[in-house]
């Protein structure tokens, strides 16, 4: 395996700074891949493993921290009206142009990142040559319904703790956080203890949950933020880019959550990772990166 370059920098965006990293060469004839992290409000750290695609092939893989998150400008004073889908679409467009790849690129969006990628793709941008939607809901109503179905499968004492603190509004109580973690260990990342890059993302979110709190809410199954009624289901037939959909067998993004992408995007291919939940790129890293890499290889022609 040849050594590849890795460059970190900041892009001016509005009055702020967006951090990004390019692994591999943008001069490669292979499609550059932009990896869009989830949340809303996570960081690039937990999806860092996708840089392995660059290490294996030389393909440029771009990670970035969305505004308000990680290494990018934090804006804890901003309220719900600031954190919008259109803001993050504008930032993604700005990054594609800043890197000079807007004429030819691939997107991989994980969870919320897949929702954002789909929002980008329904506009049918000429430069989008391949799309990977990873562990993503197409409708937040379905997401919440399925998350609460999975929640009802938790031990009774865990369910009781969750409900008790939600009713009391004590969502930062250690007992509530521990009960939430029981759900996460089943349906978000089944490797326990969490790998360092996953733990790092959640630690940063604990420091500053501005974006997640405003757009989602306190937890994966208690969605009361501005995205609570979001859906892209009816617009999915507008996506024309070749599309790979991936999910885990134990994923909080259940088959019911993911299915609209498969059924409504013409020619979409769906791969389910049997030993994974919400993070196949961590839980079955080699198989997941290989699957994504093969899909990208099949769409490398100009």
C-alpha positions in Angstrom: 0.0 0.0 0.0 1.5 3.3 -1.1 1.6 6.2 1.3 -0.9 9.0 0.5 -0.9 12.6 1.4 -3.2 14.1 4.0 -3.9 17.9 4.1 -6.0 19.8 6.6 -7.3 23.3 6.1 -10.1 25.8 6.7 -12.6 27.1 4.2 -14.1 30.5 4.8 -17.9 30.1 4.9 -20.2 33.1 5.5 -18.5 34.8 8.5 -17.1 31.5 9.8 -14.6 28.7 9.1 -15.3 25.2 8.0 -12.5 22.6 8.7 -11.8 19.9 6.1 -9.2 17.3 5.4 -8.2 15.7 2.1 -6.7 12.3 2.2 -5.2 11.2 -1.2 -4.8 13.4 -4.2 -7.4 15.6 -5.9 -5.4 15.0 -9.1 -6.3 11.3 -9.1 -8.5 10.2 -12.0 -10.7 8.5 -9.6 -13.9 10.2 -8.3 -13.2 12.2 -5.2 -15.4 11.1 -2.3 -16.9 13.7 0.1 -17.9 12.1 3.5 -20.7 13.8 5.3 -21.0 13.1 9.0 -24.3 12.6 10.9 -26.0 14.1 13.8 -27.0 16.7 13.0 -24.2 17.8 15.3 -21.7 15.0 15.2 -18.1 15.4 13.9 -16.0 13.7 11.3 -14.2 11.6 13.8 -16.6 8.6 14.0 -16.6 8.3 10.1 -12.8 8.7 9.9 -12.4 5.1 8.8 -13.6 6.0 5.3 -10.2 7.5 4.7 -9.1 3.9 4.3 -10.6 4.0 0.8 -7.9 6.6 -0.1 -5.2 4.6 1.6 -6.1 1.6 -0.5 -6.7 3.2 -3.9 -5.3 6.8 -3.9 -8.8 8.1 -4.4 -9.2 11.5 -2.7 -11.5 11.2 0.4 -12.6 14.5 1.9 -13.9 14.7 5.5 -15.2 17.9 7.0 -16.8 19.1 10.2 -20.1 20.9 9.4 -20.5 24.4 10.8 -21.1 24.4 14.5 -19.3 21.1 15.0 -15.9 19.7 15.8 -13.0 21.8 14.4 -15.3 24.2 12.5 -16.6 27.4 14.1 -18.8 26.7 17.1 -21.9 28.9 17.5 -23.5 27.9 20.8 -25.4 31.2 20.8 -27.3 30.4 17.7 -30.9 29.2 18.0 -33.1 26.8 16.0 -33.8 29.3 13.3 -30.2 29.4 12.3 -29.6 25.6 12.0 -31.4 24.7 8.7 -31.0 22.1 5.9 -30.5 25.0 3.5 -27.5 26.2 5.6 -25.8 22.9 5.4 -26.6 22.5 1.7 -25.0 25.9 1.1 -21.9 24.8 3.1 -21.6 21.6 1.1 -21.9 23.5 -2.2 -19.2 25.9 -1.0 -16.9 23.1 -0.1 -17.3 21.4 -3.5 -16.4 24.7 -5.3 -13.6 25.5 -2.9 -11.9 22.2 -3.7 -12.6 22.6 -7.4 -14.5 19.2 -7.6 -18.0 20.4 -8.2 -18.0 19.2 -11.8 -17.2 15.6 -10.8 -17.5 14.0 -7.3 -19.2 11.3 -5.2 -21.0 11.8 -1.8 -21.2 9.4 1.1 -23.6 10.6 3.8 -24.0 8.7 7.1 -27.2 9.1 9.0 -28.1 12.8 9.0 -25.3 13.1 6.4 -27.3 10.8 4.1 -30.4 13.0 4.6 -28.3 16.0 3.6 -26.8 14.1 0.7 -30.3 13.2 -0.6 -31.4 16.8 -0.3 -28.3 17.7 -2.4 -29.0 14.9 -4.9 -32.7 15.7 -5.6 -31.5 18.9 -7.1 -29.8 16.8 -9.8 -26.4 18.5 -9.8 -24.4 17.7 -12.9 -21.3 16.9 -11.0 -22.7 14.2 -8.7 -21.6 10.9 -10.2 -22.2 8.5 -7.3 -24.2 8.6 -4.1 -23.9 6.4 -1.0 -26.7 6.8 1.6 -25.5 5.1 4.8 -27.8 4.3 7.7 -30.2 7.2 7.0 -33.9 7.9 7.5 -36.0 9.2 4.6 -38.7 10.4 7.0 -38.3 11.5 10.6 -41.8 10.2 11.5 -40.8 6.7 10.5 -37.4 7.1 12.3 -39.1 8.0 15.6 -41.7 5.3 15.2 -39.0 2.7 14.7 -36.7 4.0 17.3 -39.5 3.8 19.9 -40.4 0.3 18.7 -36.7 -0.7 19.3 -36.9 1.1 22.7 -39.8 -1.1 23.7 -37.5 -4.1 23.3 -35.1 -2.8 26.0 -35.3 -4.2 29.5 -38.2 -2.8 31.5 -36.0 -1.0 34.0 -34.2 0.8 31.2 -37.6 1.8 29.6 -38.8 3.0 33.0 -35.8 5.2 33.5 -36.1 6.8 30.1 -39.7 7.6 30.6 -39.4 8.8 34.1 -36.7 11.4 33.2 -38.4 12.5 30.0 -41.6 13.2 31.9 -39.6 15.1 34.6 -37.4 16.9 32.0 -34.2 15.7 33.7 -32.5 14.6 30.5 -29.0 15.2 31.7 -29.4 13.0 34.8 -26.7 10.3 34.9 -29.5 7.6 35.1 -31.1 8.9 31.9 -27.8 9.1 30.1 -26.9 5.5 31.2 -30.3 4.3 30.0 -29.8 6.0 26.6 -26.4 4.4 26.3 -28.0 1.0 26.6 -30.0 1.7 23.5 -26.9 3.1 21.7 -24.9 0.0 22.5 -27.6 -2.1 20.8 -28.5 0.0 17.8 -25.8 2.7 17.2 -22.4 1.0 17.8 -22.3 -2.6 19.1 -18.5 -2.6 19.7 -18.2 -2.0 23.5 -16.3 -0.1 24.7 -16.7 2.2 21.8 -13.7 2.7 19.5 -11.7 5.9 20.3 -12.9 7.7 17.2 -16.6 7.0 18.1 -16.1 8.0 21.7 -14.3 11.2 20.5 -17.3 12.3 18.5 -19.7 11.7 21.4 -17.3 13.5 23.9 -17.2 16.6 21.6 -21.0 16.5 21.4 -21.2 16.4 25.2 -19.2 19.6 25.2 -21.4 21.4 22.7 -24.7 19.9 21.6 -26.0 23.1 20.0 -26.8 21.7 16.6 -28.0 18.3 17.7 -30.2 19.8 20.4 -31.8 22.3 18.1 -32.3 20.1 15.1 -32.9 16.7 16.6 -33.5 16.8 20.4 -31.9 15.2 23.4 -31.7 11.6 22.1 -32.2 9.4 19.0 -35.7 8.4 20.1 -36.8 11.7 21.7 -36.9 13.9 18.6 -38.4 17.3 19.4 -36.1 19.6 17.3 -36.7 21.4 14.0 -36.2 18.2 11.9 -39.0 16.3 13.6 -41.3 16.6 10.6 -38.7 16.3 7.9 -39.2 13.9 5.0 -37.7 13.4 1.5 -39.8 10.4 0.6 -41.9 12.1 -2.1 -38.8 13.7 -3.7 -36.6 10.6 -3.9 -37.6 9.8 -7.5 -35.8 13.0 -8.6 -32.4 11.4 -7.7 -30.7 10.3 -10.9 -27.2 9.6 -9.6 -26.1 5.9 -9.2 -27.0 5.1 -5.6 -25.8 2.6 -3.0 -27.8 2.3 0.2 -26.2 0.6 3.2 -27.5 -0.3 6.7 -26.9 -2.7 9.5 -29.0 -5.7 10.6 -29.3 -4.2 14.1 -29.4 -0.6 12.9 -31.6 2.1 14.4 -32.1 2.8 10.7 -34.3 -0.3 10.4 -35.5 -1.7 7.0 -38.7 0.3 7.3 -36.6 3.5 7.8 -34.3 2.8 4.8 -36.7 1.2 2.4 -37.9 4.4 0.6 -34.4 5.1 -0.6 -34.3 1.7 -2.2 -37.8 1.7 -3.6 -38.0 5.2 -4.9 -34.5 5.8 -6.3 -34.2 4.2 -9.7 -31.6 1.4 -9.8 -30.6 1.8 -6.1 -28.7 -1.1 -4.6 -29.1 -2.0 -0.9 -26.5 -3.8 1.1 -27.2 -4.9 4.7 -24.3 -5.7 7.0 -25.3 -8.6 9.2 -23.0 -7.9 12.2 -23.6 -4.2 12.4 -25.9 -1.6 13.8 -25.6 2.1 12.8 -21.9 2.1 12.1 -20.9 -0.7 9.6 -17.8 1.4 8.8 -16.7 0.7 12.3 -18.4 -2.6 13.2 -17.5 -4.4 9.9 -14.9 -2.0 8.7 -13.1 -4.1 6.0 -16.3 -5.4 4.4 -18.0 -2.0 4.5 -15.1 -0.1 3.0 -14.6 -2.8 0.4 -18.3 -2.6 -0.6 -18.2 1.2 -0.9 -14.9 1.1 -2.8 -16.3 -1.4 -5.3 -19.3 0.8 -5.9 -17.1 3.9 -6.5 -14.9 1.9 -8.8 -17.9 1.0 -10.9 -18.7 4.7 -11.4 -15.2 6.1 -12.0 -15.6 6.7 -15.7 -16.0 10.3 -16.7 
